[in-house]
Amino acid sequence: MLLIAAALLTASMHSFGVVEAPAAPAPAPVAIVHTASRVLEDPSVTQTRSIGVEIDPAAVAHATGIEFLDDLGSMPTADLRRVAVDPAVVDTVQDDPPTARQVATWWAGLGDDEHQVLETLAPQVVGNLEGVPYAVRDRANRITLTAALADPATPSAETAMLGQVRRSLESGPGDPRRSLVTLDTRGAGRAAIAIGDLGTAADVTVVVPGMFFTVTGQMRDFTDTANDLATEQATLAPLAVPGHGHGVAVVAWMGYRTPDLSNILSLSLAKTGAERLERAVTGLREVRGTEQPRLNVVAHSYGSTTALIALASGRMHADSLTVLGSPGSSVRTASQLAVTPGEVFVGGAHSDPIAGSGYFGTDPGSASFGSTLLDLAGSADVSTAGDVLRRPSGHNDYLKPGTASLHDVALIAVGRGDLVREQLRRGEGTGGGGVPGTPDMYLVRPQDIQQRD
């Protein structure tokens, strides 16, 4: 059954809605003495920026945590340019980075000139450190992107991936600016693109994709989907709770490797993805400081398994979680999730073979889980002057414009999950008793007539 579902998903996937210097022998340790921090006109000129320590550039790749950061901040510029593209250093940044708090404290302790040197000469590092301001990360990652695309030595597969990222950063007339907040060019790649300003938005939504999504194949479509959600949220902003603040940001977070047919039955990618998602959210929390946004996680398919694991880890929390077309997870009840009580929502569309299946454990839409099931049948919506909303169909239709599911996800993301729970527009009786109308039997799936625990 799972392989059949996988084939269906593959067929419908598109509907969901620094140049490296030549290698050189490692130099002897460089003696560093104190001088005033400054940037020279020629950034290739060696400059010292620390006090009475010795830094071996080759040892940076083996440093961790704050030691790793201090080494980078103390390194002469000529060495920094080379070390920053060392594969082992890149691996540390991407896979075992310092904590967001360590990064934020380190970055705040540097001067503007040091910021400029690091951003210009070590963009692959700076662009992917959680805790660095998002505007800085965007500039750094765009440096990496532009340099790699202009380098004739870049492998064709990587060029294709980066071309997709570049196209994903193109916004339409009137749309919010897009920021490249994560870029991993290794292997199949990883990326995250923000619609809107992550540094100021009152409502931030992170969208987590499911199986078969790759940067090369789906990043542009996925980013456009995030833009559609941001547009819907902006439309519903007048309904948001007064006094909360203004501004919407949505992150198309392809920050983990999703499964393909070779590993579709494995949970290892979900567990790794959960750790990466935890770091991303912790980074947002650290950057925002005392001005915390309402954080919403929207997760589709295998991405819901990833998000559920992350939110049950005790290392991240969210104001709301919405899972769509979920194959389940090891989490048994909503009370295990670090989510505001009553703010876990589950959507399953007509003819979606994955929703409610419980392939990877407990179905979050089961009666015992404690979530709110979304009514996605579609009809007129009184909250937006009677706009007609259609029901989503299949596994990849949830966040398409005009669907009841996109509308509900946007309502939840602006803090109006109460409107979804009250079912103001679909299927309720009019006599004040709140008795649902007759169910549409065309919407019934096999798992709907079986116990979902």
C-alpha positions as CSV (number, residue, x, y, z in Angstrom):
1,M,0.0,0.0,0.0
2,L,2.8,2.4,0.9
3,L,4.5,1.9,-2.4
4,I,1.3,2.4,-4.3
5,A,0.8,5.6,-2.4
6,A,4.4,6.6,-3.2
7,A,3.7,6.2,-6.9
8,L,0.6,8.4,-6.6
9,L,2.7,11.0,-4.8
10,T,5.4,10.9,-7.4
11,A,2.9,11.4,-10.2
12,S,1.3,14.4,-8.5
13,M,4.4,16.0,-6.9
14,H,4.4,19.3,-8.9
15,S,0.8,20.0,-7.9
16,F,1.5,20.7,-4.2
17,G,1.4,23.6,-4.6
18,V,32.0,31.1,-2.8
19,V,34.4,30.1,-5.2
20,E,36.9,27.6,-3.7
21,A,40.5,28.6,-3.9
22,P,43.0,26.0,-5.3
23,A,44.2,23.6,-2.7
24,A,47.4,24.5,-1.0
25,P,49.6,22.9,1.7
26,A,48.4,23.9,5.2
27,P,50.6,26.7,6.6
28,A,52.3,26.6,9.9
29,P,50.3,28.0,12.9
30,V,49.9,31.7,12.6
31,A,50.9,33.9,15.5
32,I,48.3,36.4,16.3
33,V,48.9,39.6,18.2
34,H,46.5,42.3,19.3
35,T,45.7,45.1,16.9
36,A,42.7,47.4,16.5
37,S,39.9,45.7,14.6
38,R,39.6,47.2,11.1
39,V,39.0,46.2,7.5
40,L,41.7,47.0,5.0
41,E,41.0,48.3,1.5
42,D,42.3,45.0,0.1
43,P,40.6,42.1,1.9
44,S,43.2,39.7,0.7
45,V,45.8,41.4,2.9
46,T,46.4,39.4,6.1
47,Q,45.0,41.2,9.1
48,T,45.1,40.2,12.8
49,R,42.0,40.5,14.9
50,S,42.6,38.8,18.2
51,I,44.8,38.8,21.3
52,G,47.9,36.7,22.0
53,V,46.7,33.3,20.7
54,E,47.9,31.0,17.9
55,I,45.5,29.7,15.4
56,D,46.2,26.7,13.1
57,P,43.9,27.1,10.2
58,A,43.8,23.4,9.7
59,A,42.6,22.9,13.2
60,V,39.4,25.0,12.8
61,A,37.7,22.1,11.1
62,H,38.1,20.1,14.2
63,A,36.9,22.8,16.6
64,T,33.3,22.8,18.0
65,G,31.0,25.3,19.7
66,I,32.4,28.6,20.9
67,E,35.9,27.5,20.1
68,F,35.0,27.2,16.4
69,L,33.5,30.7,16.4
70,D,36.4,32.2,18.3
71,D,38.9,30.6,15.8
72,L,37.0,32.1,12.9
73,G,36.8,35.5,14.5
74,S,40.6,35.5,15.2
75,M,41.8,34.2,11.9
76,P,43.8,36.5,9.5
77,T,41.7,37.3,6.4
78,A,44.0,35.5,4.0
79,D,43.5,32.2,5.9
80,L,39.8,32.9,6.5
81,R,39.1,33.0,2.8
82,R,40.5,29.5,2.4
83,V,39.3,27.9,5.6
84,A,35.7,29.0,5.1
85,V,35.3,26.7,2.1
86,D,37.1,23.7,3.6
87,P,34.6,20.8,3.4
88,A,35.2,19.9,7.0
89,V,34.4,23.4,8.1
90,V,31.3,23.5,6.0
91,D,30.2,20.2,7.5
92,T,30.6,21.6,11.0
93,V,28.4,24.6,10.1
94,Q,25.7,22.5,8.5
95,D,25.7,19.4,10.7
96,D,27.2,20.2,14.1
97,P,27.1,24.0,14.6
98,P,27.5,26.0,17.7
99,T,24.2,26.8,19.5
100,A,22.2,29.7,18.4
101,R,22.8,31.4,21.7
102,Q,26.6,31.0,21.3
103,V,26.4,32.4,17.8
104,A,24.2,35.3,18.7
105,T,26.5,36.3,21.6
106,W,29.6,35.9,19.5
107,W,28.2,37.9,16.6
108,A,27.0,40.7,18.9
109,G,30.6,40.9,20.4
110,L,32.2,41.6,17.0
111,G,32.6,45.0,15.4
112,D,31.0,46.1,12.1
113,D,34.4,45.7,10.3
114,E,34.7,42.1,11.5
115,H,31.1,41.5,10.4
116,Q,32.0,42.7,7.0
117,V,35.1,40.5,6.7
118,L,33.3,37.4,7.8
119,E,30.2,38.0,5.6
120,T,32.4,38.7,2.6
121,L,35.1,36.1,3.0
122,A,33.2,33.3,4.8
123,P,29.7,33.5,3.4
124,Q,29.1,29.7,3.5
125,V,29.7,29.9,7.2
126,V,27.9,33.1,8.1
127,G,24.9,32.4,5.9
128,N,24.1,29.1,7.8
129,L,24.7,29.9,11.4
130,E,21.5,30.1,13.4
131,G,21.7,33.2,15.6
132,V,23.2,35.5,12.9
133,P,20.6,38.2,11.8
134,Y,18.6,37.0,8.8
135,A,19.4,40.0,6.6
136,V,23.1,39.1,7.0
137,R,22.5,35.5,6.3
138,D,20.5,36.4,3.1
139,R,23.4,38.6,1.8
140,A,26.0,35.9,2.6
141,N,24.0,33.1,1.0
142,R,23.4,35.2,-2.1
143,I,27.2,35.7,-2.3
144,T,27.6,31.9,-2.2
145,L,24.9,31.4,-4.8
146,T,26.2,34.0,-7.3
147,A,29.8,32.8,-7.0
148,A,28.9,29.1,-7.5
149,L,26.7,29.9,-10.5
150,A,29.5,32.0,-12.1
151,D,32.2,29.3,-11.5
152,P,32.6,27.1,-14.6
153,A,34.0,24.4,-12.3
154,T,30.7,24.0,-10.5
155,P,29.3,20.5,-11.3
156,S,26.2,20.5,-13.5
157,A,24.0,18.9,-10.9
158,E,24.9,21.6,-8.4
159,T,24.4,24.3,-11.1
160,A,20.9,23.0,-11.7
161,M,20.1,23.0,-8.0
162,L,21.4,26.5,-7.5
163,G,19.5,27.7,-10.6
164,Q,16.3,26.5,-9.0
165,V,17.2,28.4,-5.8
166,R,17.9,31.6,-7.8
167,R,14.5,31.3,-9.6
168,S,12.9,30.7,-6.2
169,L,14.1,34.1,-5.0
170,E,12.3,35.9,-7.7
171,S,9.1,37.6,-6.3
172,G,6.1,38.8,-8.3
173,P,4.9,42.4,-8.5
174,G,3.6,43.5,-5.1
175,D,4.8,40.3,-3.3
176,P,7.1,40.5,-0.3
177,R,10.8,40.2,-0.7
178,R,12.3,36.7,-0.5
179,S,15.3,36.0,1.7
180,L,17.7,33.0,1.4
181,V,18.3,32.0,5.0
182,T,19.7,28.5,4.4
183,L,21.8,27.2,1.6
184,D,23.6,23.8,1.7
185,T,25.2,22.9,-1.7
186,R,26.3,19.5,-0.6
187,G,24.7,16.5,-2.3
188,A,21.1,17.0,-3.2
189,G,21.2,20.3,-1.2
190,R,19.0,22.0,1.3
191,A,17.5,25.5,1.3
192,A,15.1,27.7,3.2
193,I,13.6,30.8,1.7
194,A,11.6,33.3,3.8
195,I,8.7,35.3,2.4
196,G,8.6,38.6,4.4
197,D,10.8,39.8,7.2
198,L,11.7,37.1,9.8
199,G,13.3,39.8,12.0
200,T,10.1,41.8,12.6
201,A,7.0,39.8,11.5
202,A,4.4,39.3,14.3
203,D,3.3,35.9,12.7
204,V,5.9,33.5,11.4
205,T,4.9,30.2,9.8
206,V,7.4,27.5,8.9
207,V,6.2,25.1,6.2
208,V,7.8,21.6,6.2
209,P,7.5,19.5,3.1
210,G,7.1,15.8,2.7
211,M,8.6,12.9,0.7
212,F,10.1,13.4,-2.8
213,F,10.6,17.1,-2.3
214,T,14.1,18.2,-3.5
215,V,15.7,21.6,-4.0
216,T,16.4,20.9,-7.6
217,G,12.9,19.5,-8.3
218,Q,10.5,21.5,-6.2
219,M,12.1,24.5,-4.5
220,R,10.5,27.1,-6.8
221,D,7.0,25.5,-6.5
222,F,7.4,25.1,-2.8
223,T,8.5,28.8,-2.3
224,D,5.5,29.9,-4.4
225,T,3.3,27.8,-2.1
226,A,4.7,29.6,0.9
227,N,4.0,32.9,-0.9
228,D,0.4,31.8,-1.5
229,L,0.1,31.1,2.3
230,A,1.6,34.5,3.1
231,T,-0.9,36.2,0.8
232,E,-3.8,34.4,2.4
233,Q,-2.6,35.3,5.9
234,A,-2.2,39.0,4.9
235,T,-5.8,38.9,3.6
236,L,-7.0,37.6,6.9
237,A,-4.8,40.0,9.0
238,P,-7.9,42.2,9.9
239,L,-9.2,39.1,11.8
240,A,-6.1,38.8,13.9
241,V,-6.3,39.5,17.6
242,P,-5.9,43.2,18.2
243,G,-2.6,44.3,19.8
244,H,-0.6,41.3,18.7
245,G,1.5,43.2,16.1
246,H,1.7,43.4,12.4
247,G,3.5,41.6,9.6
248,V,3.6,38.1,8.2
249,A,6.6,35.9,7.3
250,V,6.4,32.4,5.9
251,V,9.4,30.1,5.5
252,A,9.6,27.5,2.7
253,W,11.8,25.3,4.8
254,M,13.4,22.5,2.7
255,G,16.0,22.2,5.5
256,Y,16.2,18.5,5.6
257,R,16.6,15.6,3.1
258,T,13.2,14.1,2.4
259,P,12.7,10.4,1.5
260,D,12.7,8.9,-2.0
261,L,11.7,5.4,-3.0
262,S,14.9,4.0,-1.7
263,N,14.3,5.0,1.9
264,I,10.6,5.7,2.0
265,L,10.0,3.3,4.9
266,S,12.7,4.8,7.1
267,L,12.2,7.3,9.9
268,S,15.9,8.2,10.1
269,L,15.4,11.2,7.8
270,A,12.5,12.4,9.9
271,K,14.6,12.2,13.0
272,T,17.5,14.1,11.4
273,G,15.0,16.6,10.0
274,A,13.5,17.1,13.4
275,E,16.9,18.1,14.8
276,R,17.5,20.6,12.0
277,L,14.0,22.0,12.5
278,E,14.7,22.4,16.2
279,R,17.8,24.3,15.4
280,A,16.0,26.6,12.9
281,V,13.3,27.4,15.4
282,T,15.8,28.0,18.2
283,G,17.7,30.3,15.9
284,L,14.5,32.3,15.3
285,R,13.8,32.6,19.0
286,E,17.3,33.7,19.7
287,V,17.3,36.4,17.0
288,R,14.0,37.8,18.0
289,G,14.9,38.1,21.7
290,T,12.2,39.8,23.7
291,E,10.1,40.5,20.5
292,Q,8.9,36.9,20.0
293,P,6.5,36.2,17.0
294,R,3.6,33.9,17.0
295,L,5.2,30.8,15.6
296,N,3.2,28.4,13.5
297,V,4.4,25.1,12.0
298,V,2.6,23.7,9.0
299,A,3.8,20.3,7.9
300,H,2.7,18.1,5.0
301,S,3.0,14.4,4.6
302,Y,6.3,13.0,5.9
303,G,7.1,16.5,7.0
304,S,4.3,16.1,9.6
305,T,6.2,13.1,11.0
306,T,9.3,15.3,11.2
307,A,7.5,18.1,12.9
308,L,5.7,15.9,15.4
309,I,9.0,14.4,16.4
310,A,10.6,17.8,16.8
311,L,7.8,19.2,18.9
312,A,7.8,16.2,21.2
313,S,11.6,16.5,21.8
314,G,11.3,19.2,24.5
315,R,13.8,21.4,22.6
316,M,11.3,23.6,20.6
317,H,7.8,24.9,21.0
318,A,5.3,26.4,18.7
319,D,2.1,28.4,19.1
320,S,0.3,26.2,16.6
321,L,0.8,23.0,14.6
322,T,-1.1,22.1,11.5
323,V,-0.4,18.8,9.9
324,L,-1.8,17.9,6.4
325,G,-2.0,14.5,4.9
326,S,-0.1,13.0,7.8
327,P,1.2,9.3,7.8
328,G,1.5,9.5,11.6
329,S,4.4,9.3,14.1
330,S,5.5,7.9,17.4
331,V,3.8,10.7,19.2
332,R,0.6,9.3,20.8
333,T,-1.2,12.4,22.1
334,A,-1.2,16.2,21.5
335,S,-0.3,16.6,25.2
336,Q,3.2,15.3,24.4
337,L,3.8,18.2,22.0
338,A,5.2,21.6,23.0
339,V,2.4,23.4,21.4
340,T,-0.1,25.8,22.9
341,P,-3.0,23.7,24.2
342,G,-5.9,23.4,21.8
343,E,-3.7,24.6,18.9
344,V,-3.0,21.2,17.1
345,F,-4.9,20.9,13.9
346,V,-5.2,18.0,11.4
347,G,-6.4,18.0,7.8
348,G,-7.1,15.1,5.5
349,A,-8.4,15.6,2.0
350,H,-10.7,13.5,-0.1
351,S,-8.9,10.7,-1.9
352,D,-5.7,11.3,0.0
353,P,-4.3,7.7,0.6
354,I,-1.8,9.0,3.2
355,A,-4.0,11.0,5.5
356,G,-5.1,9.0,8.5
357,S,-3.1,5.9,7.4
358,G,-0.9,5.7,10.5
359,Y,2.0,4.3,8.4
360,F,4.6,5.7,10.9
361,G,2.6,5.3,14.1
362,T,-0.3,7.1,15.7
363,D,-2.6,9.1,13.4
364,P,-2.7,12.6,14.8
365,G,-6.3,12.8,13.6
366,S,-7.5,9.9,15.7
367,A,-10.0,10.5,18.4
368,S,-7.6,9.8,21.3
369,F,-4.9,12.1,20.0
370,G,-6.6,15.3,21.1
371,S,-6.3,17.4,17.9
372,T,-8.9,19.5,16.0
373,L,-9.9,18.0,12.7
374,L,-10.4,20.5,9.9
375,D,-13.6,20.4,7.9
376,L,-12.3,20.7,4.4
377,A,-15.5,20.0,2.5
378,G,-15.6,23.6,1.1
379,S,-18.4,26.1,0.6
380,A,-19.0,29.8,1.2
381,D,-17.0,31.5,4.0
382,V,-18.7,34.1,6.1
383,S,-15.4,35.3,7.5
384,T,-14.4,36.8,4.2
385,A,-17.8,38.0,2.9
386,G,-18.9,34.7,1.4
387,D,-15.9,33.8,-0.7
388,V,-16.3,30.4,-2.2
389,L,-13.8,27.8,-1.1
390,R,-13.3,24.5,-2.7
391,R,-12.4,21.2,-1.0
392,P,-8.9,19.9,-1.6
393,S,-8.5,16.6,-3.3
394,G,-5.6,14.1,-3.2
395,H,-2.4,14.4,-1.3
396,N,-0.9,17.5,-2.8
397,D,-3.7,20.0,-3.0
398,Y,-3.9,21.3,0.6
399,L,-2.1,24.7,0.1
400,K,-3.5,25.6,-3.3
401,P,-5.2,29.1,-3.6
402,G,-9.0,28.9,-3.2
403,T,-9.0,25.7,-1.1
404,A,-10.7,25.5,2.3
405,S,-7.5,24.0,3.7
406,L,-5.3,27.0,2.7
407,H,-7.9,29.3,4.2
408,D,-8.0,27.4,7.5
409,V,-4.2,27.1,7.7
410,A,-4.0,30.9,7.3
411,L,-6.7,31.5,9.9
412,I,-4.7,29.4,12.4
413,A,-1.5,31.2,11.5
414,V,-2.9,34.6,12.4
415,G,-4.1,33.3,15.7
416,R,-7.7,32.6,14.8
417,G,-7.9,28.9,15.2
418,D,-11.1,29.6,17.2
419,L,-12.8,30.3,13.9
420,V,-11.8,26.9,12.5
421,R,-13.0,25.2,15.7
422,E,-16.3,26.9,15.7
423,Q,-16.9,25.8,12.1
424,L,-18.6,29.1,11.2
425,R,-19.1,28.4,7.6
426,R,-19.4,24.7,6.9
427,G,-21.9,22.0,7.8
428,E,-23.2,23.3,11.2
429,G,-26.8,23.3,12.2
430,T,-28.5,26.7,12.4
431,G,-30.6,26.0,15.5
432,G,-27.8,26.9,17.9
433,G,-27.2,23.3,18.9
434,G,-24.1,23.0,16.7
435,V,-25.3,19.7,15.2
436,P,-23.3,18.9,12.1
437,G,-25.1,18.4,8.8
438,T,-25.3,15.1,6.9
439,P,-21.8,14.0,5.9
440,D,-20.9,13.9,2.3
441,M,-20.3,10.2,1.7
442,Y,-18.2,11.0,-1.4
443,L,-15.6,12.2,1.1
444,V,-15.4,9.0,3.1
445,R,-12.1,7.1,2.8
446,P,-11.4,3.5,4.0
447,Q,-9.5,4.7,7.0
448,D,-12.5,7.0,8.0
449,I,-14.7,4.0,8.6
450,Q,-12.1,2.1,10.7
451,Q,-10.9,2.9,14.2
452,R,-8.0,5.4,13.8
453,D,-6.2,4.6,17.0
